[in-house]
Every structure is written in C-alpha cells, then in structure tokens.
Amino acid sequence: MTVFFLICFMLKNTYKILINSTANPELSRIGHKVIDDERLTFDEGLFLYKNGNLPYLGMLANYVREKLNSNSAYFIKNIHIEYTNICINRCAFCSFRSKSDKDAYEMKMEEIFSVIEKNINFGIQEVHIVGGIHPDKDIYFWLPLLNKIKSKYPYLHIKAFTAVEIDYIISKANLTLKEGLTLLKKNGLDSIPGGGAEIFDDVIRQKLFPSKIDWHRWLQIHKEAHLMGIQSNATMLYGHIETLENRIFHLEQLRKLQDETKGFNAFIPLKFKNQNNDLYGIKESSRLEDLKMFAVSRIYLDNIRHIKAYWPMLGKEAAFITLDFGADDMDGTINNTTSIYSKAGASEQKPEMSEAEIVTLIKEYRKKPVERDAIYNTIHA
C-alpha cells in the first residue's frame, strides 16, 4: 500500500510540474484543479476548451484516464443490428429514409435472429439493436424478439432502442414510460444505447430535428431506466452547427444526471458526417478538433468512468489515437453489422475488426488490452 501511494504521489507531482510550465495562469489553475480531483465549473470547462492547446488537454485527459482506468483499453466482441432505415423523424444530419424511398428497408424478425445465429460462434457478448422510428411498430412488436433472444442465449447482453425509439414505441402502445420500460426489461432488455441525444440545445434541435423528442425527455427516459436498474450510455453529436458553449452545456447535463443515478456506463462523442444528408455543405471537424472533443469530455465528465471511441465512425487510425487523449474503450469487433456511419461517409465502409487486430492496435499505443462484457466486467486481460 505504501508503494502504491508513493507512485500516485510521484505521478501527481510529475503532472503538476508539466502544468506549471504553461504560460497561461488560468490554464495552470484549472489544470491544478484537475490534478487535485476537483470538479470543473461550466466556465472553467469552456475556458479549457477554448484556450488549451492539444498537448495540454491531452496531458490532463490522460491523467484522468489513468486515474480511472489505469493503462487499460477495453473492447468487446459484439454485433449491431440496424433493423430499419425507415424513420418518421427526417433529421437534417441523418441518412435514414421514408417508407417510399427506393433504398428503404426493414428486417423481418427471422432476419434479425439469423444475424445473431450467424455470429454467435464468434463469442459475442452483446447485441446492439437500433433503427429508425418506424411508423407502424410499437413495443408489442419487439417484445417477442427480445424474449426469444434471451431465452435461447441468456448470457447475451441485449442493448437495444435509443431513448427516441423507446419514447415512440411505448407512446404508440399507450403505455407510460415506467410501464414500457418494465415490459422491455421483463422480456430481456439489459441496457440502452446512448443515441438520440444529439446536442442539448432547443434552438439547434428545432433547426435540425424538430420532430425528435426534446433533450429533457431524453434525460427523463435515461433517468427512469437507471432508477429501474437499466444502465445506459450517453452520446453527443458534435461538429455541425453547435457552439463550444453547447458542447459544455451538454456535458454538464450528463454529469448532473450521473451524479443522481450513477447509471451511465460510458460517454461516446459522435462525429457528424456530411454525406447523404441535408447538411452536406458543412465541413466535417478536423482530427485536431476530434481529439480536443475527446480530451475535454474525459476531463469534464469526472463521474462517467469510460469514454468510448466508436471506430466505425472515426475510422480505425483516428479512433486508436484517442487512447492518448482520454478514451479507454474501443467498442468492439462489430463483424460488419453496422452501416449507419458508412452511409454517412465514414472511412470504414465495411466495419469489422478481429480480436487480434484490436489487441495489436491497442498495444501499439502502449495500452493494456482488456476484453470486457457489456457492463465492463473483465473477461480477459
């Protein structure tokens, strides 16, 4: 124990020496707060984002990362099932379609289950099920599928339906939020993905996705899920028309809810991609901006343990670089089962990585590969 505390003391002192080398006294003061495990205010988070250079932000983010997760970099064997691209919410940033579009599709129950069957021998631990807001389907359409998956593969973690989907399928069935979540959990739902959060700002939401639930409702659904023992992730869609103030406000609301419920497993910054949607004229964020987003998220979200780099969106190279800027989770093998970001212009058009490839890339960034389950229990380290 004495050796452990000595190492921690030396590590803090090393970081403090680096912090003192900055010429900006306010950045130095904020940096010392981070090293001393003091929570940043909104204004401090914003100042850090606007004025901190990338090496400085990376240093602070790496400190927080090591404090929470040591040198570990997590991954999971998983698949995604995107059951339909038909959606009633025609969000400006999205590549989903109307029922009448020629490239609209919806999977039958048998097709969904067959995807799981084909991948089960790869040792998958999690199935991630999301899609558009299909106008014809309510919660009762989905309960038999959840039940069938859980009955045949009780060990398989079902992470399904964003808060936007949940709101629609339970409202269409004339159920309350608590009644709907109770049914979903009873039939096999284990956790909720973090999609649909986008950016927590009323003006932007009205401009880009006025038909989607507001951000208060998104938080309400996740809060109710947490209180019922259903954990979830959280996301932010960045790099479109939002401001840095919007980004910090978004992080602030997630941090507040996490203080209350402790239900968020991970935060995933999602980069806006500009192909096949109405925002094609907006230039995508640079690699520098992506890394700053990850670093500030890691520093600011002091109560959410994991920051995930979703490599099908960022691309493999860019995703693994984030391991030096606060990220500690590389998502999973995917097995070429997602196309949402491929259609929006992501560099990974056939997103799949073997366990060996993930492990090799993690080691290249001097981190310790840790295979996890869906709620970050270690399977193999």
N, C-alpha and C positions, 0 to 999 in steps of 0.2 A: 504493500500500500504506500509506503514511503517513497519508493522508486516511482510509482505512478504519479504521485503528487509532484515530485521533483520534475518529471518530464513535462507535466502540464504547466508548471511554473516557468520552466525554460522556454516552452513553446509560446506562452503569452508574452514573455519578455522579448522574444525574437520578433513577434508581430508588432509589439509596441515600438521597438527600435525602427522598424520599417515605417510605421505610421508617423513617427516623429520626423521622418525625412521629408514629408510633404511640405511644400511651401505655403499651403493654404491652411491657416489656423482653424477655420471652421471644419474643413475636412478632417483635420487632425483630431479635433474634439469629437466629432461624430465617430471616427474610427476607434477612439478610445472607448466610447460607449459600447460599440460592438464587441470589442475585445473583453470588456468588463461585464458582458452579458446583460446590458441594459437595453431596454426596448427603445427603438427609434420612434419619434413622432412623425406625423404626416409631413410637416415642413422639413424635418431632417432627412426623411427618405427622399423627398423631392430634390432637396439641395444636393444630396449624394448622387442622385441620378443625373442631374444637370451639370454638375461640376467635377465629379470623379472621373478620372481617366480610366481606361480599361485595365491596366495593370493594378491600379489601386483597388478598383472594385473587385477584380479577380482575387486579390490577396485577402480582402475581407470576406468574400464569399467562401473562399477555400478554408478560412478559419472556422466559419460557422459549419461548413460541411464536415470538416474533420471532427469538430466538437460533437456533432450529432451522429455521424455515421462512420467515424474513423476513416480508414482508407478504402472502405467497401464501395463497390459499384454493383448494383443489383440488376438482375434480369429474370425473366420468367419464360417458360415455354407456354405459348398461348396462341389463340387464333381469334380473328374478328369475323363476325357475321353481320353484313350490312344488308338487311332483308329487303329493303326497297329504297329507290331513289325518288319515289313519288312523295311530294310534300305540298301541303296547302300553304306553308309559310314560304313565300318566294323571297327569301333573304338576298340582299344585293351581293353579298360576298360568297354565296353558295352555288354549287353546281347541281343541286337537286332539280327535279323536273316535275311537270304536271302530268296527270294520267294520260293526256292526249299526245304528249311528245313521243316521237318515234323511238327514242332511246330510254324511255321509261321502263322500269322493270319492278317486279315484286316476286319474291321467292315463296314457294309453297312450303308448308310445314315439312313435307318429306325431303325437300331440297335442303332446308336448314339443318335438319337432323343428319342428313347424309354428309354434310360438310364436317360435322363433329365426328361421325363414324370414320371418315377417311383420315382424320388427323389424330385420333385417339391413341394410336400406337406410337406416336412421336413423344408420348409422355406429357401431353399438355396438361397444365394445371388450371387453366382459366379459359372460358369462352366469353367474349366481349360482344354483346348483341345490341346494335343500334341501327337506326334508319330514319327516313323522313317521317313526317306526320301524315300518315296515310288516312284519307278522309273516311274510309269505311271500317276501320278496325278499332275496337275498344278493348278493354282489359280482358274480357272473356274470350277473345280470340287467342290471347297469348298464354293464358294460364295452363292449358293442356300441354303446350310445348315445354314450359318451364318444368312442369310436373314430370313429363316424360324424360327430359334430360336428367333431372335429379334422381329419378327412380332408377335409371339404368347406370348412371355414373355419379353416385352420391358424393364422391370425392372431388368432382369437377366444380370449381367455383363459377357461379353464373353472375357476371357483371353485366347488367342489361338496363337499357332505356334511360336516356337523359331525362333531366327534370322536365324538359319541354315535352318529350314523349309521354312521360308519366302524367303530366297535367292533362294532356289531351285524352289519353285512353281511359282515365278514371272519370273525367268530366263527361265524356261521351256515354259512359255507363251509369251516369247519375249517382256516382259514389262520392263520399267525402275523401279528402286526402288520406286521412287515417285509415278509413275503410279500404281504400285502394292499395295502400302500402301493406296493410295487414294481409290482404289476399295474395299480393305478389310474394311477400316473404313466406307465407304458408305454403305456396306452391313451388318454392325453390330459389327465389331471388336472394342472392347473397350480398351484393353491393351495387352501387350506382356509379356509372362513369361521370366524368366531370363536364361533359359537353353541354352546350346551350347557354353557358354563362356569357360568352362573347365579351362585352365590356359593360360595366355597371355605370351607365350614364343614360338618362332619359332622352336627351336630345339626340344623341347618336343612334340610340335604338329606334327612335321614331323615324329617323332618316333612312336607316339601312335595313331594319327588320321590324316594321311596325306591327306585324301580326303575331310576333312571338311574345311569349309571356314576359312580363317586366322582371327586372332584376330582383325586386323584393320577393316576388313569387318564387323565383329560382332559389333564393336563400331559404325561403319558408319550406320548400319541398325538401331540401337537403337537411334542414334542421329537424323536421319531423322524422325523416328517415333515421338520422343519427339517434334521436331520442328513442327510436324503436329498435336500436341495435343494428341498423343497416348502415354500414360505413360507405364512404364515397370518396371520389376525387374531386378536384376543382380545376378549372381552366381559365385562361384569359386569351381571347383572340386579339393580337396586337399587330400593329404595322399597317393600319388602314387610315382612318381619319381621326383617330383618338389623339389626345394630347398626353404628355407625361403626367400631368395632373390627374387625368382619367385613369392612367395605369396605377398610380399610387393609391388613389381612392378605391379602386377595385381590390388591390391587395389589402387595404385597410379593412374592407367589409369582410373579406375571407378570414382575416386574422381575428376579427371580433367574434365571428361565429365559431371559430375554432376554440377560442377562449371559453365559450359557453358549452360546447358539445364534445369537443375532442374527437370529432367524427371524420375529419378529413385525413386520408392516408397520404395523399400526395398532391402537389400542385404541378400542372403542366402548362407552361407558356406555349401557345399555339400561334405559329407564324401565319399571317394572312398570305395566301397565294392568289395570284391575279388572273388565272386563266379560266375560261368557260364560266365567267360570272359577270355581273354588271359593273364591277369595279376594276375592269381590265386596264383602265387608264392610270391607276395608282401604281407607282413604282414600289416594288417589294423592299422590305427593310434589308439593310446591309448585314453582312456577317458581324461586323463590329456592333451594330445595334442589337442583333440577336444575343450576342454574348453579354452585353450590358443588361439586357432584359433578364437573362438568367441570373446574373450576379446580384442584381438589386432584389429580385424575387427571393433569392436564398437569404440575403441579409435581412430583408424586411419581415419575411414570414418566419419569425422565430419560434412559432409553435406548431408548424407543419413540418414534420421530420424529413419528408422526401420531396425532392424536386426531380421531375421526370423529363428527360429529353426524348420526345417522340420522334424517333429517327425516320419513319416513313414520310414525315412532314419536312424535317430539316435536311434530310439526306444523311447517309452514314457518317461521312467525314465531319460534317458540321456538328452532328449530334454528339460524337465522342469528344470533340474539342470542349464541349460544355462541362465535361468532367473536371476541367481545370477552372471552371467559373461557377461552381456551386451545385451542379447537377450530380446526383448519385444513383439515378435509376435510368436504364436504357430501354425500358419497356420489355419487349420480348422477341421471340422468333417470328411471329406473325404468320409465317408459311404462305405468303402471297394471298392473304384473305381480306385485304382492305384495298379499296380503290378511291376513297373519298378525296385524299390528297393527290393521288396520281392524276385524277381527272381535273384537279385544280392547278396542275402544273408542277407538282413535286418532282424532284430529280429521281426518286426511287419509283420507277414505273412498275416494277414487279417486286414489291416489298417482302423480302424474306431473308432471314439470316439463320444459319445453323448455330447450334450452341457453341461449336468450336470457333466459329468466326467471331461471335460476340466475346468469348473469353479472350481470344487473341487480341482483339481491338482494345478491350479493357486493360489488358496487361501492357499494351503499347503506351498507354497513358499512365503507367505506373500505379494502377489501382488494383485492388484485390477483387476478382470476380466472385460474386455470391449469387447462386441460383436461389430464388425465393418462391414462395407461394403468393397468392393474390393479396394477402394482408401482411406481407413482409416477414413471415416466418422463414428462417433459413432452411433450405432443402439440402444444399451442398455448397461448401465454401472451399 
